[in-house]
Amino acid sequence: MSHWLIVGASRGIGLETARQLSDRGERVTASVRGADGEAALLAAAPRATILNFDVRDHAALSAAAAHISDPIDVLIANAGAYGPQRQSSLDMDFHGALDLLSINTLGPLRVVQTFLPLAKRSAHPRIVMMSSRLGSMSLDGAFNVAYRASKAGLNKIAQCLAADLKSEGVVVVAMSPGRVRTDMGGPNAPLDVRDSVAGVIAVAESLTLADTGRYLDYRGEDIPW
Ligand SMILES: NC(=O)c1ccc[n+]([C@@H]2O[C@H](COP(=O)([O-])OP(=O)(O)OC[C@H]3O[C@@H](n4cnc5c(N)ncnc54)[C@H](OP(=O)(O)O)[C@@H]3O)[C@@H](O)[C@H]2O)c1
């Protein structure tokens, strides 16, 4: 049994991850923001330890981490948002875009820095930064600029973390879950959340130090940076 920390588990991919891990008897700690998320998580993963924080709030993160003392084997920094309505390169909601960077790009880094001491105490620590194929610099098109920039930035942070932590045996990857039918992905996305999450879990479990610094999809296939 491994100890998993799932950040952003009130709905969508994070909630399904907590559900699947809990169903097969893993030790799950998962985070939400507020009572509605807590109720949803409790229903899906009744034995999970529930933390409450917003990834923009460093103090709340530190306070939540103080409740956990066991080593964390797998950390999935999954919380994310899509950002403001106006987010083209010619018409940007700058306030909304800055907030999005704090959630999608710096939020996962706040999470990792906060929980890293517990991850380092695992015999085989793995960290998954939940990115998106839309963060790839190789992808054409000029849509959703703030979201794509936020995930491209997250990819660079994942690369740097991987380099900084390799000598300590901590595996770090950026991962895309595919286009998934969730609130964010919408009803027309091709992937069922159960299939995406089954892949995310299998890939996260299989990671070794040889994988650190990779940008992968939920099937374990490399995505061009
Ligand atoms: N769905 C897709 O097709 C797709 C594709 C590529 C990448 N992704 C990535 O996969 C991850 C999960 O996506 P999803 O489809 O499951 O999205 P979702 O259904 O919209 O769920 C987002 C989750 O993130 C949490 N969250 C948002 N902002 C937060 C904040 N400031 N602090 C803490 N938690 C916050 C939400 O909590 P609340 O309920 O409290 O808002 C919720 O639990 C995201 O990083 C997303 O970018 C998704």
The ligand as a Tripos MOL2 file, in Angstrom:
@<TRIPOS>MOLECULE
LIG
   48    52     1     0     0
SMALL
NO_CHARGES

@<TRIPOS>ATOM
      1 N1        -10.2000   17.8150  -18.5290 N.am      1 LIG1
      2 C1         -9.2990   17.8940  -19.4990 C.2       1 LIG1
      3 O1         -9.5930   17.6400  -20.6800 O.2       1 LIG1
      4 C2         -7.8760   18.2690  -19.1820 C.ar      1 LIG1
      5 C3         -6.9580   18.2500  -20.2440 C.ar      1 LIG1
      6 C4         -5.6300   18.5780  -19.9870 C.ar      1 LIG1
      7 C5         -5.2330   18.8930  -18.6980 C.ar      1 LIG1
      8 N2         -6.1510   18.9030  -17.6850 N.ar      1 LIG1
      9 C6         -5.6530   19.2560  -16.3480 C.3       1 LIG1
     10 O2         -6.0560   18.2750  -15.4120 O.3       1 LIG1
     11 C7         -6.2680   18.8900  -14.1210 C.3       1 LIG1
     12 C8         -7.6680   18.5240  -13.6160 C.3       1 LIG1
     13 O3         -8.6020   18.9490  -14.5880 O.3       1 LIG1
     14 P1        -10.1640   18.5770  -14.4960 P.3       1 LIG1
     15 O4        -10.6100   18.3610  -15.8970 O.co2     1 LIG1
     16 O5        -10.4200   17.5550  -13.4720 O.co2     1 LIG1
     17 O6        -10.7380   20.0150  -14.0270 O.3       1 LIG1
     18 P2        -12.0310   20.3540  -13.1510 P.3       1 LIG1
     19 O7        -13.0650   19.3230  -13.3120 O.co2     1 LIG1
     20 O8        -12.3490   21.7760  -13.4870 O.co2     1 LIG1
     21 O9        -11.4760   20.2760  -11.6230 O.3       1 LIG1
     22 C9        -10.4650   21.1600  -11.2290 C.3       1 LIG1
     23 C10       -10.0120   20.8140   -9.8190 C.3       1 LIG1
     24 O10        -8.9840   21.7380   -9.4360 O.3       1 LIG1
     25 C11        -9.4050   22.4010   -8.2420 C.3       1 LIG1
     26 N3         -8.9340   23.7830   -8.1930 N.ar      1 LIG1
     27 C12        -9.1120   24.7740   -9.1130 C.ar      1 LIG1
     28 N4         -8.5290   25.9020   -8.6950 N.ar      1 LIG1
     29 C13        -7.9790   25.6300   -7.4840 C.ar      1 LIG1
     30 C14        -7.2570   26.3940   -6.5450 C.ar      1 LIG1
     31 N5         -6.9790   27.7010   -6.7550 N.pl3     1 LIG1
     32 N6         -6.8250   25.8040   -5.4090 N.ar      1 LIG1
     33 C15        -7.1120   24.4890   -5.1780 C.ar      1 LIG1
     34 N7         -7.8050   23.7220   -6.0130 N.ar      1 LIG1
     35 C16        -8.2330   24.2860   -7.1630 C.ar      1 LIG1
     36 C17       -10.9240   22.3640   -8.2970 C.3       1 LIG1
     37 O11       -11.4360   22.6150   -6.9890 O.3       1 LIG1
     38 P3        -12.8450   23.4100   -6.7570 P.3       1 LIG1
     39 O12       -13.9330   22.3920   -6.9560 O.co2     1 LIG1
     40 O13       -12.7230   23.9190   -5.3750 O.co2     1 LIG1
     41 O14       -12.8970   24.4940   -7.7950 O.co2     1 LIG1
     42 C18       -11.1440   20.9460   -8.8030 C.3       1 LIG1
     43 O15       -10.9570   20.0150   -7.7690 O.3       1 LIG1
     44 C19        -6.0600   20.3870  -14.3320 C.3       1 LIG1
     45 O16        -4.7520   20.7360  -13.9480 O.3       1 LIG1
     46 C20        -6.2480   20.5650  -15.8420 C.3       1 LIG1
     47 O17        -5.5620   21.6990  -16.3290 O.3       1 LIG1
     48 C21        -7.4580   18.6000  -17.9100 C.ar      1 LIG1
@<TRIPOS>BOND
     1     1     2 1
     2     2     3 2
     3     2     4 1
     4     4     5 ar
     5     4    48 ar
     6     5     6 ar
     7     6     7 ar
     8     7     8 ar
     9     8     9 1
    10     8    48 ar
    11     9    10 1
    12     9    46 1
    13    10    11 1
    14    11    12 1
    15    11    44 1
    16    12    13 1
    17    13    14 1
    18    14    15 2
    19    14    16 1
    20    14    17 1
    21    17    18 1
    22    18    19 2
    23    18    20 1
    24    18    21 1
    25    21    22 1
    26    22    23 1
    27    23    24 1
    28    23    42 1
    29    24    25 1
    30    25    26 1
    31    25    36 1
    32    26    27 ar
    33    26    35 ar
    34    27    28 ar
    35    28    29 ar
    36    29    30 ar
    37    29    35 ar
    38    30    31 1
    39    30    32 ar
    40    32    33 ar
    41    33    34 ar
    42    34    35 ar
    43    36    37 1
    44    36    42 1
    45    37    38 1
    46    38    39 2
    47    38    40 1
    48    38    41 1
    49    42    43 1
    50    44    45 1
    51    44    46 1
    52    46    47 1
@<TRIPOS>SUBSTRUCTURE
     1 LIG1         1 GROUP 0 **** ****
